[in-house]
């Protein structure tokens, strides 16, 4: 199964399964992401994939935009997370953090409507920020009236 998975240096232990690997959902998301990057390295940049929050499964379609990906989910878009293909790779460690944050936001009431709204999770820049976000820790945030 996942016994030969090599983790990234800062991969949180609490995000691993009891056997030391990652969830099947995270593995599926990382595989789908990598598949699209490898199939068309330059043509896939900026495109979006849709992955289920519960299983990580994808319809394996590369959409031109997030609104397009949302509209093709036939009224079940709230059970998906939408991931943009970038030049960076997505390892199972990163996919685990990403799916954890997407599930947390869903549990807190965040919903995907049409993709044109301004409420979207912003990907953090560093591993420390990604891990803090997956734990629900907010750092370096300045809110209105909080100076």
C-alpha positions, 0 to 999 in steps of 0.5 A: 500500500503506502509503505514505500512513500517517502514523506517531505521533511515537514510532513505533519505526522498527525496527517499520516495514517496508522501505517505511516502513509497518507489517505487514499483521497490524498493519494488519488488527488496527487495522482490526478494532479500529476497525471494532468501535469505530465500529460500536457505540461504547458497546456495544463497550466492554469487549468482546473481539476475537480476532486471529491471531498470524501474520496478524492476521486476526479472526473479526470476532466481538465477544465478551463476555469474554476466556474467551468469546473463548478458548472459541470458538477451537476448540482453537487459542486459543494462536495468537490474541491477545485484545484488549479494546475500550477508549475509546482508538483503536488505530493501526497503530503501536500494533497493531504494538507489541501484536502484537510483544509478543504474539508475543514472549510466545508465543515465550517459552512463554505460552499462553492456557488458559481466560482465568481464569488470572492470567497476562496481559500488562498494557498499559503506560501510556505510549508509552515503556513500550510501546516498552520492552516490545516490545524486551523491556526491563523497567523499574520492576519490583519483584520479591519480595526485590528491594527 
